[in-house]
C-alpha cells in the first residue's frame, strides 16, 4: 500500500527508551522467592558440610568468582555439587542472602569473616561496605584488633583509621593486653609515628619493654631493630640514665650503644605530637622578636629572632613545617622560599628554586602536600589571579590555570586558602574554587547574606571556611560540601576601643579565634590593646580570652595568624610568660 500525505514518514517518528523500576524490583523479588521455594536450582554449594542449593545463572551474574567457575572449562562447571574452601558457612549464608535480595546485615562480631568471604568471592560492594563499617567503628576498645586485621589484608582505609586512634590513645592502648599481641612489624610501625599523643618519650620506651617482657625469650632478639624507632634524643638526662640501668640494657651492651647513638640526636629528631603545644605566631613591629602565644592556656613565649624574614607570604603545612616567601636582596622581582628549622630556631633556605614576584596580595597555600603561590595582577579595569605550584621532582614552579575577574580587585577583599583538596578564593564578595586534579576554576555561591560585605580575613577548619569583615561586625561560615553560607553572631561591642589594624582569624585547638589590635581614642596618648576572642559554636557567641601580651607592638602575617605546634624544649633561652588566667573549657 502506497504511503499517503497524511501518513508520517517512519524516520520522522522519534524513538524513546523506558525503564520499568517495578520490573527490576519485582525481578529480584522473584529470584528470592524461587530460592526460598527451591525451584529451578541447578547446583549445590557445600561449605564445611552445610549444603546451599543455588542457581548457577544468579551466582554468575553476581560474582566474577562464580562466573569464572561456571562459564569456563573448570571441573566445577560440570559438577552438581561444588565444595567451597576457606569460607565460613555462616558468612556464606549472609552473602547468599545478599545475592538474592540485595540486603546486607553487618555487625561488629561478624564483619571480619564477612569481609574475608566477600574478598574471596569478589563481591566488591560487600567488601567495601565491610571496610566502611569497620572504619566507622574504630575506637579505643577495637583499634588494635581491627588494625591487625586490616594490616594483614591491606585494608588501607581501616588501617589508617586504626593508626590514628592508636596514636591518639597510645598511653591507654599500650597498657592493654591486645597491645602485647602485636607483631614486631606492627609495633615498629606504631612507635614510628609522629602523631603519638605522649607527653614524654619515656612512655614509648616503657611500652616497648612491656611488649618484650610479655614473651621475653621470643621477642628479645627483636629489640635491636625496635630501639632506633625510640627517640632517645627527646629524653631527659635522668630518664636516659635510668634506661641505661634497666636490666634489659645492662645485660646486652649492644642495646646501650643504640641508645647512646640515639641520644646524640642523629636519629628521629622530630618530637611527637603530644609533646608539642599549638601556638599562634606573631611578630613585633621591629621584626626582631617572635611571640608564640596560646591565650587559651595563658602562655606567651617571646623569642629573639633578629633574622626574621620580611615575609610576603607565609604558610604552615599539615606536616607542621613553616614556609616563608621573601624578596631576594639582589633582585626584588624574585622571591626565595625559607623554611623554619624548629630545632635550631633559624630560617633556612628551603632548597627550592626562586619564583617571580607578582603585584597585589600574595598567598602561599598547601594542598595535599603541594605548595601553591597565588597572586593577583591588575589589568586596567579587571584583575587576573595567577597561580603556580611547586614541583619538587623538577624543582620548578609550574603555571596553573588563571582566573580572570571582570570587576576591579579590592586588595582588602582578596583572600586565598585551602580547604580539603581544593583552593578557595574570596574576592569582592565572590567565591571561586580551584580543583588541582582538573586544573580549573569554578564559581561557587557568593556570601550574599550581607550587603557590601568585604572579606579581610579567612580561615578553614574541617570542611568549613570562616570569614569576617574589617570591623568584625559580621562573621560568616561557608560549608564547602553544601556550597552554603550561614551568618554567625558578631563580636561584642568593645566599647571605647577602636580597631587599629586588620583583624586576623586563626584555629587553635579546633576552635575559631580572632586576634584584634585596638586603641582607646578617648585617651590623650592612645595605647594599643590586644583582644583575643574564641567562638562558642553551641552558644553562637564570642568569649574574651583576656589575653595579656608582653608590652610590645605585634602584628600577624597577612589576613590570618599562623598556628604551629611548638616543642618547648627547643625554645631554650626564650622568655616564657604564663599568666594566672586559664581558659575554662
C-alpha positions as CSV (number, residue, x, y, z in Angstrom):
1,X,0.0,0.0,0.0
2,X,1.4,3.4,-1.0
3,X,2.1,6.0,1.7
4,X,-0.3,9.0,1.7
5,X,0.4,12.6,2.6
6,X,-1.4,12.1,5.9
7,X,0.9,9.2,7.0
8,X,4.1,10.4,8.8
9,X,7.3,9.0,7.4
10,X,8.9,6.3,9.5
11,X,12.1,8.4,10.0
12,X,10.1,11.2,11.5
13,X,8.9,9.2,14.5
14,X,11.3,9.6,17.3
15,X,12.2,6.6,19.5
16,X,12.1,6.7,23.3
17,X,13.6,4.4,26.0
18,X,11.6,3.4,29.1
19,X,12.7,2.0,32.4
20,X,10.4,-0.2,34.4
21,X,11.6,0.2,38.0
22,X,8.8,-2.1,39.3
23,X,10.1,-4.8,37.0
24,X,13.6,-4.5,38.4
25,X,12.4,-4.8,42.0
26,X,10.0,-7.5,41.1
27,X,12.6,-9.5,39.2
28,X,14.9,-9.5,42.3
29,X,11.9,-10.5,44.5
30,X,11.0,-13.3,42.1
31,X,14.6,-14.7,42.3
32,X,14.4,-14.6,46.1
33,X,11.0,-16.4,46.0
34,X,12.5,-19.1,43.7
35,X,15.4,-19.6,46.0
36,X,13.2,-19.9,49.1
37,X,10.9,-22.4,47.3
38,X,13.8,-24.4,46.0
39,X,12.6,-24.1,42.3
40,X,14.9,-24.5,39.3
41,X,18.1,-24.8,41.4
42,X,20.8,-26.5,39.4
43,X,23.9,-26.5,41.7
44,X,24.6,-27.2,45.4
45,X,27.4,-25.4,47.1
46,X,28.8,-27.2,50.1
47,X,30.6,-25.2,52.8
48,X,32.1,-27.2,55.8
49,X,29.3,-29.8,55.4
50,X,26.4,-27.3,55.0
51,X,24.6,-27.5,51.7
52,X,23.3,-24.4,49.8
53,X,21.2,-25.2,46.7
54,X,21.5,-22.3,44.2
55,X,21.1,-21.1,40.6
56,X,24.3,-21.0,38.5
57,X,22.9,-18.1,36.5
58,X,22.3,-16.0,39.6
59,X,25.6,-16.7,41.1
60,X,27.5,-16.0,37.9
61,X,25.7,-12.7,37.5
62,X,26.5,-11.6,41.0
63,X,30.1,-12.7,41.3
64,X,33.1,-12.8,38.9
65,X,34.4,-15.7,41.1
66,X,31.3,-17.8,40.3
67,X,31.2,-16.6,36.7
68,X,34.7,-18.0,36.1
69,X,33.8,-21.2,37.9
70,X,30.6,-21.9,35.9
71,X,31.4,-20.5,32.4
72,X,34.8,-21.9,31.8
73,X,36.1,-25.5,31.4
74,X,36.8,-25.7,35.1
75,X,35.7,-29.1,36.7
76,X,33.2,-27.3,38.9
77,X,31.2,-26.1,35.8
78,X,30.1,-29.8,35.3
79,X,29.6,-30.8,38.9
80,X,26.2,-30.9,40.6
81,X,27.8,-30.3,44.0
82,X,30.7,-27.8,44.4
83,X,32.7,-27.7,47.7
84,X,33.9,-24.2,48.7
85,X,37.1,-24.0,50.7
86,X,38.2,-21.2,53.1
87,X,34.7,-19.8,53.6
88,X,32.8,-19.7,56.9
89,X,29.4,-21.3,56.4
90,X,27.6,-18.7,58.4
91,X,29.2,-15.9,56.4
92,X,28.4,-17.7,53.1
93,X,24.7,-17.8,54.2
94,X,24.8,-14.0,54.7
95,X,26.4,-13.5,51.3
96,X,23.9,-15.7,49.6
97,X,21.1,-13.7,51.2
98,X,22.7,-10.5,49.8
99,X,23.0,-12.1,46.3
100,X,19.3,-13.0,46.2
101,X,17.9,-9.9,48.0
102,X,20.4,-7.0,47.8
103,X,20.1,-6.6,51.5
104,X,23.3,-6.9,53.7
105,X,23.4,-7.0,57.5
106,X,26.7,-6.2,59.1
107,X,27.7,-6.3,62.8
108,X,31.0,-5.9,64.6
109,X,31.1,-9.6,65.6
110,X,31.0,-10.9,62.0
111,X,32.3,-8.0,59.9
112,X,35.8,-9.5,59.6
113,X,34.8,-13.0,58.4
114,X,32.2,-11.4,56.2
115,X,34.9,-9.2,54.6
116,X,37.2,-12.2,54.0
117,X,34.3,-14.2,52.3
118,X,33.5,-11.2,50.1
119,X,37.1,-10.7,49.2
120,X,37.4,-14.4,48.2
121,X,34.2,-14.3,46.2
122,X,35.0,-10.9,44.6
123,X,31.9,-9.2,45.8
124,X,33.1,-5.5,45.8
125,X,30.0,-4.0,47.3
126,X,30.1,-6.3,50.3
127,X,33.8,-5.9,50.8
128,X,33.6,-2.1,50.6
129,X,30.6,-2.0,52.9
130,X,32.5,-4.0,55.5
131,X,35.6,-1.7,55.1
132,X,33.5,1.4,55.7
133,X,31.7,-0.3,58.7
134,X,35.0,-1.2,60.3
135,X,36.4,2.3,59.8
136,X,33.3,3.8,61.4
137,X,33.7,1.6,64.4
138,X,37.3,2.2,65.2
139,X,37.6,3.2,68.9
140,X,40.0,2.5,71.8
141,X,38.5,-0.9,72.5
142,X,38.6,-2.1,68.9
143,X,41.5,-0.3,67.3
144,X,44.3,-2.8,67.9
145,X,42.2,-5.8,66.9
146,X,41.0,-4.1,63.7
147,X,44.4,-2.8,63.0
148,X,45.9,-6.3,63.0
149,X,43.2,-7.5,60.7
150,X,43.4,-4.5,58.3
151,X,47.2,-4.7,58.2
152,X,47.1,-8.4,57.3
153,X,44.6,-7.9,54.5
154,X,45.8,-4.5,53.4
155,X,42.5,-2.7,54.1
156,X,44.1,0.8,54.0
157,X,41.0,2.8,55.0
158,X,40.7,0.8,58.2
159,X,44.4,0.5,58.8
160,X,44.9,4.3,58.6
161,X,41.9,5.0,60.9
162,X,43.2,2.5,63.4
163,X,46.7,4.1,63.4
164,X,45.1,7.5,64.1
165,X,43.1,6.0,67.0
166,X,46.1,4.2,68.5
167,X,48.3,7.3,68.2
168,X,45.6,9.4,69.9
169,X,45.1,7.0,72.8
170,X,48.6,5.5,72.9
171,X,49.0,5.6,76.7
172,X,45.8,3.6,77.3
173,X,46.3,1.3,74.3
174,X,49.9,0.5,75.2
175,X,48.8,-0.8,78.7
176,X,46.2,-3.2,77.2
177,X,46.6,-6.9,76.7
178,X,45.8,-6.5,73.0
179,X,48.9,-4.3,72.6
180,X,51.2,-7.2,73.6
181,X,49.7,-9.3,70.8
182,X,51.1,-7.1,68.1
183,X,53.8,-8.4,65.7
184,X,57.2,-6.8,65.7
185,X,56.5,-5.0,62.4
186,X,53.2,-3.7,63.7
187,X,54.8,-2.5,66.9
188,X,57.5,-0.8,65.0
189,X,55.1,1.0,62.6
190,X,53.1,2.3,65.6
191,X,56.0,3.7,67.6
192,X,57.5,5.3,64.4
193,X,54.5,7.7,64.1
194,X,55.0,11.4,64.8
195,X,51.3,11.6,65.8
196,X,51.7,9.6,69.1
197,X,50.0,11.6,71.8
198,X,52.6,11.1,74.5
199,X,54.0,13.8,76.8
200,X,57.4,12.2,77.0
201,X,59.4,9.7,75.1
202,X,59.8,7.5,78.2
203,X,56.2,6.4,77.6
204,X,57.2,4.8,74.3
205,X,60.2,3.1,75.9
206,X,58.0,1.6,78.6
207,X,55.5,0.3,76.1
208,X,58.3,-1.4,74.2
209,X,59.6,-3.0,77.4
210,X,56.1,-4.2,78.3
211,X,55.8,-5.8,74.8
212,X,59.2,-7.5,75.1
213,X,58.5,-8.8,78.6
214,X,55.2,-10.3,77.5
215,X,57.2,-13.0,75.7
216,X,60.8,-12.3,76.6
217,X,62.5,-15.4,75.1
218,X,60.8,-15.0,71.7
219,X,61.0,-11.2,71.4
220,X,64.3,-10.1,73.0
221,X,66.2,-10.6,69.7
222,X,63.9,-8.1,68.0
223,X,64.9,-5.2,70.4
224,X,67.9,-4.0,68.2
225,X,65.6,-3.4,65.3
226,X,63.0,-1.7,67.5
227,X,65.2,0.7,69.5
228,X,66.1,3.0,66.6
229,X,62.5,4.0,66.4
230,X,62.5,5.3,70.0
231,X,63.5,9.0,70.0
232,X,66.1,8.9,72.7
233,X,67.2,12.4,71.8
234,X,64.0,13.7,73.3
235,X,64.6,12.1,76.7
236,X,65.9,14.0,79.7
237,X,69.3,13.1,81.1
238,X,67.7,11.4,84.2
239,X,65.4,9.3,82.0
240,X,68.3,8.3,79.8
241,X,70.4,7.3,82.8
242,X,67.5,5.2,84.2
243,X,67.1,3.4,80.9
244,X,70.8,2.6,80.6
245,X,70.5,1.0,84.1
246,X,67.5,-1.1,83.0
247,X,68.1,-4.9,83.2
248,X,67.3,-5.4,79.5
249,X,70.0,-2.9,78.6
250,X,72.7,-3.9,81.1
251,X,72.6,-7.5,80.0
252,X,73.2,-6.6,76.4
253,X,75.9,-3.9,75.6
254,X,74.6,-3.6,72.0
255,X,71.4,-2.1,73.3
256,X,73.4,0.6,75.2
257,X,75.2,1.6,72.0
258,X,72.0,2.1,70.1
259,X,70.5,4.2,72.9
260,X,73.6,6.4,73.2
261,X,73.7,6.9,69.5
262,X,70.0,8.0,69.5
263,X,70.7,10.3,72.5
264,X,73.2,12.2,70.4
265,X,70.3,13.3,68.2
266,X,71.3,11.6,64.9
267,X,68.1,9.6,64.7
268,X,64.4,10.6,64.9
269,X,64.8,14.3,65.8
270,X,61.1,15.2,65.4
271,X,59.1,15.5,68.6
272,X,55.8,13.5,69.0
273,X,52.5,15.3,68.6
274,X,51.7,15.0,72.3
275,X,55.0,16.7,73.2
276,X,54.1,19.9,71.3
277,X,51.9,22.8,72.1
278,X,49.8,24.7,69.5
279,X,51.0,28.2,69.4
280,X,50.0,31.3,67.4
281,X,52.8,33.2,65.8
282,X,53.0,37.0,65.9
283,X,55.9,39.3,65.2
284,X,57.0,42.6,66.7
285,X,56.9,45.8,64.7
286,X,60.7,45.9,64.7
287,X,60.8,42.3,63.3
288,X,63.4,41.4,65.9
289,X,61.2,39.1,68.0
290,X,58.7,36.3,67.6
291,X,55.8,35.9,70.0
292,X,54.4,32.3,70.3
293,X,51.2,32.5,72.2
294,X,48.5,30.2,73.4
295,X,45.9,32.5,75.1
296,X,43.7,29.6,76.0
297,X,46.4,28.4,78.4
298,X,47.6,31.9,79.2
299,X,51.0,31.1,77.7
300,X,53.2,33.7,75.9
301,X,56.7,32.9,74.7
302,X,59.0,35.7,73.4
303,X,61.9,34.6,71.3
304,X,64.6,36.9,69.9
305,X,64.8,36.4,66.2
306,X,66.8,39.3,64.7
307,X,66.9,37.5,61.3
308,X,63.2,37.0,61.0
309,X,62.4,37.3,57.2
310,X,60.3,40.2,55.8
311,X,57.6,37.8,54.5
312,X,55.5,38.5,51.5
313,X,53.6,35.2,52.1
314,X,53.6,32.5,54.8
315,X,52.0,29.1,55.5
316,X,52.1,26.2,57.9
317,X,51.7,22.8,56.3
318,X,50.0,19.7,57.5
319,X,53.4,18.3,58.5
320,X,53.9,21.3,60.8
321,X,56.5,22.9,58.5
322,X,56.6,26.7,58.3
323,X,57.5,28.3,54.9
324,X,58.0,32.0,54.1
325,X,58.5,33.8,50.8
326,X,60.7,36.9,50.9
327,X,62.2,39.2,48.3
328,X,65.8,38.4,47.3
329,X,68.2,41.1,48.3
330,X,69.9,41.1,44.9
331,X,66.7,41.1,42.9
332,X,63.4,42.2,44.4
333,X,61.5,40.8,41.5
334,X,62.4,37.3,42.7
335,X,61.1,35.5,45.8
336,X,63.1,33.0,47.8
337,X,61.5,30.2,49.9
338,X,62.6,29.8,53.5
339,X,61.8,27.0,55.9
340,X,61.8,27.2,59.7
341,X,64.2,24.9,61.5
342,X,62.4,24.1,64.7
343,X,65.4,22.6,66.5
344,X,67.8,25.5,65.7
345,X,65.2,28.3,65.7
346,X,66.5,29.6,62.5
347,X,65.1,30.2,59.0
348,X,67.0,28.1,56.4
349,X,66.8,28.3,52.7
350,X,64.2,25.6,51.7
351,X,66.3,24.4,48.8
352,X,63.6,25.4,46.3
353,X,64.1,27.5,43.1
354,X,63.0,31.2,43.3
355,X,59.8,32.4,42.0
356,X,58.9,35.7,40.1
357,X,57.0,38.1,42.4
358,X,53.6,39.4,41.4
359,X,51.7,42.6,42.1
360,X,49.0,42.8,44.8
361,X,48.3,40.5,47.6
362,X,50.3,37.2,47.7
363,X,49.4,33.9,49.3
364,X,51.3,30.7,49.9
365,X,48.9,27.7,50.2
366,X,49.4,24.0,50.7
367,X,47.0,21.4,49.1
368,X,47.7,17.7,49.6
369,X,51.4,18.3,50.2
370,X,52.0,20.6,47.3
371,X,52.8,24.3,47.7
372,X,50.9,26.9,45.6
373,X,51.8,30.6,45.1
374,X,48.7,32.7,44.5
375,X,48.7,36.4,43.5
376,X,46.5,38.9,41.6
377,X,47.7,41.2,38.8
378,X,45.7,44.3,38.0
379,X,45.0,44.9,34.3
380,X,43.1,48.1,33.6
381,X,39.5,47.5,34.7
382,X,40.0,43.9,35.8
383,X,42.3,41.6,37.6
384,X,43.9,38.2,36.7
385,X,44.6,35.8,39.5
386,X,47.8,33.9,38.7
387,X,48.8,30.7,40.4
388,X,51.9,28.5,40.3
389,X,52.6,25.2,42.0
390,X,55.9,23.8,43.1
391,X,57.1,20.5,41.5
392,X,59.7,19.0,43.9
393,X,60.9,16.5,41.3
394,X,61.9,19.1,38.8
395,X,62.5,22.0,41.3
396,X,60.3,24.2,39.1
397,X,57.2,26.4,39.7
398,X,54.6,25.4,37.1
399,X,51.9,27.7,35.8
400,X,48.3,26.8,36.8
401,X,45.1,27.8,35.2
402,X,44.4,31.6,35.6
403,X,41.3,33.2,36.9
404,X,40.1,36.3,35.2
405,X,37.9,38.7,37.2
406,X,35.6,41.2,35.4
407,X,35.4,43.6,38.3
408,X,38.2,45.7,39.9
409,X,40.2,43.9,42.6
410,X,39.9,45.3,46.1
411,X,43.1,44.3,47.9
412,X,41.3,44.2,51.3
413,X,38.7,41.7,49.9
414,X,41.2,39.3,48.4
415,X,41.9,36.1,50.3
416,X,43.1,32.6,49.3
417,X,43.2,29.4,51.3
418,X,43.0,25.6,51.1
419,X,40.1,23.5,52.5
420,X,40.2,19.8,51.9
421,X,41.6,19.1,48.4
422,X,40.6,22.4,46.9
423,X,41.8,26.0,46.9
424,X,39.2,28.7,47.6
425,X,39.4,32.4,46.6
426,X,37.2,35.1,48.0
427,X,37.4,38.4,46.2
428,X,34.9,41.3,46.1
429,X,32.2,39.2,47.8
430,X,32.6,36.4,45.2
431,X,33.7,32.8,45.8
432,X,35.8,30.7,43.4
433,X,37.1,27.2,43.8
434,X,40.2,25.7,42.2
435,X,40.4,21.9,41.5
436,X,44.1,20.8,41.3
437,X,43.2,17.5,39.7
438,X,41.4,19.2,36.8
439,X,43.4,22.4,36.9
440,X,40.3,24.5,36.5
441,X,38.3,27.2,38.4
442,X,34.6,27.3,39.0
443,X,32.4,29.9,40.7
444,X,30.6,29.0,43.9
445,X,27.8,30.6,45.9
446,X,29.0,34.1,46.9
447,X,28.4,35.4,50.5
448,X,25.3,37.4,49.6
449,X,23.9,37.3,53.1
450,X,25.3,40.8,53.7
451,X,25.3,43.9,51.5
452,X,28.7,45.3,50.7
453,X,30.5,42.6,52.7
454,X,34.2,42.9,52.3
455,X,36.2,39.9,53.4
456,X,39.5,40.7,55.1
457,X,40.4,37.5,57.0
458,X,39.5,33.9,56.3
459,X,40.4,30.5,57.8
460,X,39.4,26.9,57.3
461,X,38.5,24.2,59.8
462,X,37.4,20.8,58.7
463,X,35.0,21.3,55.7
464,X,34.1,24.9,56.6
465,X,35.5,28.3,55.9
466,X,35.1,31.2,58.3
467,X,35.5,34.9,57.3
468,X,34.8,38.3,58.8
469,X,34.8,41.9,57.7
470,X,37.2,44.6,58.8
471,X,35.0,45.9,61.6
472,X,34.4,42.3,62.9
473,X,30.6,43.1,62.9
474,X,29.7,40.2,60.7
475,X,31.1,36.7,60.7
476,X,30.1,34.1,58.0
477,X,30.7,30.4,57.7
478,X,30.8,28.6,54.4
479,X,30.0,24.8,54.1
480,X,32.2,23.6,51.2
481,X,30.3,20.4,50.8
482,X,26.8,22.0,50.6
483,X,28.0,25.2,48.9
484,X,26.0,27.2,51.5
485,X,26.7,30.3,53.6
486,X,25.5,31.0,57.1
487,X,25.7,34.1,59.3
488,X,27.2,33.8,62.8
489,X,26.9,36.2,65.7
490,X,29.3,39.2,65.5
491,X,31.8,40.2,68.2
492,X,30.6,42.0,71.3
493,X,30.9,45.8,71.4
494,X,34.4,46.7,72.5
495,X,33.2,50.0,74.0
496,X,35.7,52.9,73.6
497,X,38.2,50.6,71.8
498,X,38.6,51.0,68.1
499,X,40.2,48.5,65.7
500,X,43.6,49.8,64.7
501,X,44.7,47.0,62.2
502,X,43.1,44.4,60.1
503,X,41.8,41.6,62.4
504,X,43.1,38.0,62.0
505,X,41.3,34.7,62.3
506,X,43.0,31.5,63.4
507,X,42.1,28.0,64.5
508,X,43.6,26.9,67.8
509,X,42.8,23.5,69.4
510,X,39.9,23.0,66.9
511,X,38.2,26.3,67.8
512,X,37.7,29.5,65.9
513,X,39.6,32.5,67.3
514,X,40.2,36.1,66.3
515,X,43.1,38.5,67.1
516,X,42.4,42.2,67.1
517,X,44.6,45.2,67.7
518,X,42.7,48.2,69.2
519,X,43.3,51.6,70.7
520,X,41.3,53.9,73.0
521,X,40.6,57.1,71.1
522,X,39.4,58.8,74.3
523,X,42.9,58.9,75.8
524,X,45.3,61.8,75.1
525,X,48.1,59.3,74.4
526,X,46.2,56.2,73.0
527,X,47.7,52.9,73.9
528,X,47.4,49.7,71.9
529,X,45.3,46.9,73.4
530,X,45.1,43.3,72.0
531,X,41.9,41.3,72.2
532,X,41.6,37.6,71.5
533,X,38.2,36.0,71.3
534,X,37.2,32.4,71.0
535,X,33.9,31.4,69.3
536,X,31.5,29.1,71.1
537,X,29.6,27.4,68.3
538,X,26.9,26.0,70.7
539,X,26.0,29.4,72.2
540,X,26.7,31.3,68.9
541,X,28.7,33.8,70.9
542,X,32.3,35.1,71.2
543,X,34.2,34.9,74.5
544,X,37.0,37.2,75.5
545,X,40.1,35.2,76.5
546,X,41.6,38.3,78.3
547,X,44.9,38.0,76.5
548,X,47.8,39.6,78.3
549,X,50.6,40.1,75.8
550,X,54.0,41.4,76.8
551,X,54.2,45.2,76.3
552,X,55.2,45.5,72.7
553,X,53.5,46.2,69.3
554,X,52.6,43.0,67.5
555,X,51.2,42.1,64.1
556,X,50.0,38.9,62.3
557,X,51.2,37.8,58.9
558,X,48.7,38.7,56.3
559,X,45.0,38.1,57.0
560,X,45.5,35.2,59.4
561,X,47.7,34.2,62.3
562,X,49.9,31.2,61.5
563,X,49.4,28.4,64.1
564,X,52.2,25.9,64.6
565,X,52.9,23.1,67.0
566,X,56.0,24.0,69.1
567,X,58.3,21.7,71.1
568,X,59.0,24.0,74.0
569,X,62.4,22.5,74.9
570,X,63.7,23.7,71.6
571,X,63.0,27.3,72.7
572,X,65.8,27.4,75.2
573,X,66.6,30.9,76.4
574,X,63.2,32.2,75.4
575,X,61.2,34.3,77.9
576,X,58.1,32.4,78.8
577,X,55.2,34.3,80.3
578,X,52.4,32.4,81.9
579,X,49.5,34.4,83.2
580,X,47.2,33.4,86.0
581,X,44.3,33.3,83.6
582,X,43.4,30.0,82.1
583,X,40.6,29.4,79.7
584,X,37.9,27.3,81.2
585,X,36.7,24.6,78.7
